[in-house]
Amino acid sequence: MAAIYQQVQEMQGLYGPFTIAERVVQKIWLRRDFDHRALFLQDGRSLVIRTPGAWNLLGGPDFRAARLLVDGFPVNGDIEVHFNVSDWRAHGHAADRAYDNVVLHVVLFPPSATEAPARSGDGREIPTLVLLPLLQRSLEEHASDEALESLTARDAAERIADLAALTKPDLLDLLRTRASARWKMKRHFAELRIAKVGWEDAAHQTALEILGYRRNRAPMLGLATGRPLATWVGAMDTEALYAEQAGRWQLQGVRPANHPRLRLRQYQTWVKGRPDWPEVLRMLLQTLPEVVPDQNNNTVRVRQSFGMTGLRERLSVEVLCDTVGGSRLDTLVCDGFLPLVAASTGRDLQPLWFHWFMGDMPFDLGKGLAMLGVAGRGAFAFCHGWGQGLLDWMTERDLRASG
């Protein structure tokens, strides 16, 4: 059997180094979680992905039996995914007959001017596709999604043992620092999206992406970028929209209430009821009182000063037209609304973001916070900031451990 390579690479993020596993890059390819509307290979030829292939979790190429069009000509075969073009030679794939049918080398980072493309055992040059310039979300976000998907797969006590050894002040300081870094990253990427498409469509794209949950962010974002908010106000055939992204939807493990068909209908109802919802959102959050961050992390006090329960109800009614509720509403607020409005207006909304309700976080995050004595009975209230801080720490820990 051919060797299985699962690399982990450390790189510099916006607010410090972070690590990402090669399997994350494989998932980006599998889900086509990048701008694939006009693809070009490194040699200048056009590329259309008909099917990304079957993900191979055993030895050999990463994807089997992909179907592509290269400059309009059908090309069928296997796909290999790496961080860099040089990984092909470093892993000895040219001498391994299991890789003879590879027709495309997908890499995350662009090769240098002197770096030669991969070649098969018979000397055939394998075309290269570079993903990094095509990504619509940051690598940090992709790494976080991977961590969220795997959180429930391991024992919580074992995973937080290192944190449990810290003194309480050091633990709280670490989680605050980690949460702050995640807030700054979310706000930064909100700024980039607003600069690229404007306030209205930045809000539109972010909302649909979040309604896709982790598994269907990519096809939802594809629909949003192809159809600006104004086009959703009129009659919109949600079944036709769903069909546009056929082959990209990830339905395994998706609860019926989260099915993308339902979420598309939900968003259409939302937009018809409040076609100017991005501006209503911005005006509502601009009128909030200025709140000084509570240095004692008293979530109850901060929520009272913001009138957070009432604000949550106003957002549900005045912005969302009662179409989204529960933990998904809280995720929309924390992952979308607050970073976008902070980026657009310059207001410091981090205290509100930190102390907001937790949203769609895995059960193990809350369990971990309780075991650490950070939140729950006899400790602070559960809130988004503590969850984000622990998630950030777990993300780095798990990626380093997998390497």
C-alpha positions in Angstrom: 0.0 0.0 0.0 1.2 3.5 -0.8 2.2 5.7 2.1 -0.3 8.1 3.6 1.0 11.6 4.2 -0.8 14.0 6.5 1.2 17.1 6.9 0.7 20.0 9.3 2.2 23.3 8.5 2.7 26.4 10.7 2.2 29.8 9.1 1.9 33.4 10.2 -1.7 34.6 10.6 -3.0 38.1 11.2 -2.5 37.9 14.9 0.3 35.4 15.3 1.2 32.0 14.0 -1.3 29.2 13.5 -1.2 25.7 12.2 -3.3 24.0 9.5 -3.5 20.3 8.5 -3.3 19.1 5.0 -6.7 17.4 5.4 -8.2 20.9 5.7 -6.8 21.7 2.2 -8.3 18.4 1.0 -11.7 19.4 2.3 -11.4 22.8 0.6 -11.0 20.9 -2.7 -13.7 18.4 -1.9 -16.3 21.0 -1.1 -15.1 23.4 -3.8 -14.9 26.0 -1.0 -13.2 28.6 -3.3 -14.0 30.7 -6.2 -14.3 28.1 -9.0 -16.2 30.2 -11.6 -13.2 31.0 -13.8 -10.3 28.7 -13.0 -7.0 28.6 -14.7 -4.1 26.3 -14.3 -0.5 27.5 -13.8 0.2 26.9 -17.5 -2.7 29.2 -18.4 -5.2 26.6 -19.5 -8.8 26.9 -18.3 -10.2 24.3 -15.8 -13.8 23.3 -15.1 -14.4 20.9 -12.2 -17.3 18.5 -13.1 -16.7 16.3 -10.0 -13.8 16.6 -7.5 -13.5 12.9 -7.2 -14.0 10.4 -4.3 -12.0 11.3 -1.2 -9.5 8.5 -0.7 -8.8 8.1 3.0 -6.4 5.1 2.4 -3.1 5.1 0.6 -2.5 6.6 -2.8 -3.9 9.8 -4.4 -6.1 11.9 -2.3 -9.1 11.8 -4.7 -10.1 9.1 -7.2 -11.9 9.3 -10.5 -12.3 13.1 -10.7 -13.9 14.5 -13.9 -12.5 17.7 -15.3 -12.5 19.9 -18.4 -9.1 21.3 -19.3 -9.4 23.9 -22.1 -12.7 22.4 -23.0 -11.4 18.8 -23.3 -12.6 16.1 -20.9 -9.9 14.8 -18.5 -10.6 12.0 -16.0 -8.3 10.7 -13.3 -6.9 11.1 -9.8 -6.1 14.3 -7.8 -3.3 14.8 -5.4 -3.4 17.7 -2.8 -0.4 19.3 -1.2 0.7 22.5 0.5 3.5 23.0 -2.1 4.5 21.8 -5.5 7.8 20.5 -4.0 5.8 18.1 -1.8 5.2 15.8 -4.8 8.9 15.1 -5.1 9.5 15.1 -1.3 7.0 12.3 -0.9 8.4 10.2 -3.7 5.2 10.1 -5.7 6.9 10.1 -9.1 8.4 6.7 -8.3 5.2 5.3 -6.9 3.0 3.5 -9.5 -0.1 4.3 -7.4 0.1 7.8 -8.6 0.4 7.1 -12.3 -3.2 8.2 -13.0 -2.9 11.6 -11.3 -4.2 14.3 -13.7 -4.1 17.4 -11.5 -1.8 18.6 -8.7 -3.8 20.9 -6.3 -1.5 23.0 -4.1 -2.3 25.6 -1.5 0.7 27.9 -2.1 1.9 29.4 -5.4 5.2 27.8 -6.6 8.3 30.0 -6.9 9.5 31.0 -10.4 12.2 28.4 -10.3 10.1 25.6 -8.9 9.4 22.8 -11.5 5.9 21.3 -11.7 5.2 17.7 -10.6 5.9 14.9 -13.1 4.7 11.3 -13.2 6.9 8.3 -13.3 7.0 8.4 -17.2 8.0 12.0 -17.2 4.5 13.5 -18.0 4.0 17.0 -16.6 1.1 17.1 -14.2 -1.0 20.4 -14.4 -1.0 22.5 -11.2 -3.9 24.4 -9.6 -3.1 26.9 -6.9 -5.9 27.4 -4.3 -4.7 30.3 -2.1 -5.6 33.2 -4.4 -9.1 31.6 -4.9 -10.1 31.3 -1.3 -13.1 33.3 -0.2 -12.4 32.8 3.5 -9.2 32.9 5.6 -7.1 29.9 6.3 -7.6 30.5 10.0 -11.4 30.2 9.4 -10.9 26.9 7.6 -8.7 25.6 10.4 -11.3 26.6 13.0 -14.1 24.8 11.0 -12.0 21.6 11.0 -11.5 21.9 14.8 -15.3 22.4 15.4 -16.1 19.3 13.3 -13.8 17.1 15.4 -14.5 18.5 18.8 -16.9 15.8 19.9 -14.6 13.0 18.8 -12.3 13.1 21.8 -12.5 13.1 25.6 -12.9 16.6 26.9 -10.9 16.0 30.1 -7.9 14.7 28.3 -7.9 17.6 25.8 -8.0 20.3 28.4 -5.6 18.8 30.9 -2.9 21.4 30.1 -5.3 24.2 30.7 -6.5 22.7 34.0 -2.9 22.9 35.3 -2.9 26.7 35.0 -3.8 29.0 37.9 -7.3 30.6 37.5 -6.0 34.1 36.7 -3.6 32.7 34.1 -6.3 30.6 32.6 -8.7 33.5 32.3 -6.1 35.7 30.8 -5.2 33.1 28.2 -8.8 32.6 27.2 -9.4 36.4 27.0 -6.3 36.8 24.8 -7.3 34.0 22.5 -10.8 35.3 22.2 -9.6 38.8 21.5 -7.4 37.5 18.6 -10.4 35.7 17.1 -12.5 38.9 17.4 -9.8 40.9 15.6 -9.6 38.3 12.8 -13.3 38.3 12.3 -13.5 42.1 12.2 -10.5 42.2 9.8 -12.1 39.9 7.3 -15.4 41.8 7.6 -13.5 44.9 6.6 -12.0 43.1 3.6 -15.4 41.9 2.4 -17.0 45.4 2.8 -14.1 46.9 0.9 -14.6 44.4 -1.9 -18.4 44.3 -2.4 -19.8 47.1 -0.3 -21.8 47.1 2.9 -25.1 45.6 1.6 -23.7 42.7 -0.2 -21.0 42.0 2.5 -23.9 41.6 4.9 -25.8 39.5 2.4 -22.9 37.2 1.7 -22.1 36.7 5.3 -25.7 35.9 6.3 -26.1 33.2 3.6 -22.7 31.7 4.4 -23.6 31.4 8.1 -27.0 29.9 7.2 -25.0 27.2 5.4 -23.4 26.0 8.7 -20.0 24.5 8.4 -20.8 21.9 5.8 -22.5 24.1 3.3 -20.8 27.4 3.7 -19.2 27.1 0.2 -22.3 26.6 -1.9 -24.3 29.2 0.0 -21.5 31.7 -0.5 -21.4 30.7 -4.2 -25.1 31.6 -4.5 -24.6 34.9 -2.6 -21.7 36.1 -4.7 -23.5 35.2 -7.9 -26.8 36.8 -6.9 -26.6 40.2 -5.0 -29.1 41.0 -2.3 -31.3 43.1 -4.7 -32.1 40.1 -6.8 -33.6 38.2 -3.8 -36.2 40.9 -3.2 -38.4 39.7 -6.1 -39.6 36.3 -6.9 -36.9 33.7 -6.5 -37.2 30.0 -7.2 -35.3 28.4 -4.3 -35.4 25.0 -5.9 -33.6 26.4 -9.0 -31.1 28.0 -6.6 -30.6 24.7 -4.9 -30.1 23.0 -8.3 -27.4 25.6 -9.3 -25.1 24.2 -6.6 -25.9 20.5 -7.3 -23.0 18.3 -6.4 -21.6 20.7 -3.8 -24.1 20.3 -1.0 -22.9 18.2 1.9 -26.0 16.5 3.3 -24.6 13.7 5.4 -25.1 14.4 9.1 -27.2 17.5 8.4 -30.4 17.6 10.5 -33.6 18.2 8.6 -34.0 21.6 10.2 -30.7 22.7 8.8 -31.2 21.3 5.2 -30.0 23.9 2.7 -33.3 23.9 0.9 -35.0 25.0 4.1 -32.4 27.6 4.8 -32.7 29.1 1.3 -36.5 29.4 1.8 -35.9 30.9 5.2 -33.6 33.5 3.8 -36.0 34.4 1.0 -38.7 35.0 3.5 -36.3 37.1 5.6 -35.3 39.3 2.6 -38.9 39.7 1.3 -40.0 40.8 4.8 -37.0 43.2 5.3 -35.3 44.0 2.0 -33.2 46.7 3.6 -32.2 44.5 6.5 -28.4 45.4 6.3 -29.2 49.1 6.9 -31.7 48.3 9.6 -29.1 46.2 11.3 -26.4 48.9 11.1 -28.7 51.6 12.4 -29.9 49.4 15.3 -26.4 48.6 16.5 -25.2 52.1 16.0 -27.7 53.3 18.6 -26.4 51.1 21.4 -24.9 52.8 24.4 -21.2 52.8 24.9 -20.3 50.1 27.4 -17.0 50.0 29.2 -15.6 46.4 29.2 -16.1 44.7 32.6 -12.6 43.8 33.8 -14.1 41.3 36.2 -15.7 39.4 33.3 -19.2 39.7 34.9 -21.3 38.6 31.9 -24.6 39.1 33.8 -23.6 42.8 34.5 -22.5 43.5 30.9 -25.7 41.9 29.5 -27.8 44.1 31.8 -25.9 47.2 30.7 -26.5 46.4 27.0 -30.1 45.3 27.6 -28.9 42.2 25.7 -32.1 40.1 26.1 -34.2 42.9 24.6 -31.6 43.6 21.9 -31.7 40.0 20.9 -35.5 40.2 20.6 -35.2 43.4 18.5 -32.7 41.8 16.2 -35.0 38.8 15.7 -38.0 40.9 14.9 -36.7 44.1 13.3 -33.8 42.6 11.3 -34.7 38.9 10.8 -38.5 39.2 10.6 -38.7 36.3 13.1 -37.2 33.9 10.5 -34.2 32.7 12.4 -34.1 31.9 16.1 -32.3 30.0 18.8 -28.6 29.3 18.7 -28.4 30.1 14.9 -29.5 33.6 15.6 -26.7 34.0 18.2 -24.2 32.6 15.6 -25.4 35.1 13.0 -24.9 37.9 15.6 -21.4 36.9 16.7 -19.9 35.5 13.5 -21.6 38.0 11.2 -23.5 41.1 12.5 -21.2 42.4 15.2 -17.9 42.1 13.2 -19.6 43.6 10.1 -21.0 46.6 12.0 -17.8 47.2 13.9 -15.9 47.2 10.7 -18.4 49.5 9.0 -18.9 52.0 11.8 -15.6 51.8 13.8 -17.6 51.1 17.0 -16.0 48.9 19.7 -18.4 46.0 19.8 -16.0 43.5 21.3 -17.5 43.6 24.8 -20.9 42.8 23.3 -19.5 40.0 21.2 -17.6 38.5 24.1 -20.6 38.4 26.5 -23.2 37.4 23.9 -24.9 34.0 24.1 -22.7 31.1 23.0 -24.5 30.2 19.7 -23.9 27.0 17.7 -20.8 25.8 19.6 -20.2 22.0 20.2 -21.4 20.6 23.5 -17.8 19.8 24.4 -16.8 23.5 24.5 -19.4 24.2 27.2 -18.5 21.0 29.0 -14.8 22.0 28.9 -15.6 25.5 30.3 -17.5 23.9 33.1 -14.8 21.4 33.9 -12.2 24.2 34.0 -14.4 26.2 36.4 -14.7 29.1 33.9 -18.4 29.0 33.4 -21.4 27.3 34.9 -22.4 26.8 38.5 -20.3 28.8 40.9 -18.4 30.5 38.0 -19.1 33.0 35.2 -22.1 32.7 32.9 -21.6 30.8 29.7 -20.9 33.3 26.9 -19.5 33.5 23.4 -16.1 34.9 24.4 -15.1 32.1 26.7 -16.2 29.6 24.1 -14.2 31.3 21.4 -11.1 31.5 23.6 -11.2 27.8 24.4 -11.9 26.9 20.7 -8.9 28.9 19.6 -6.7 27.0 22.1 -8.1 23.6 21.2 -7.6 24.3 17.5 -3.9 24.9 17.9 -3.5 22.0 20.3 -5.2 19.5 18.1 -3.4 20.6 14.9 0.0 20.4 16.7 -0.9 17.0 18.1 -1.9 15.7 14.6 1.5 16.6 13.2 
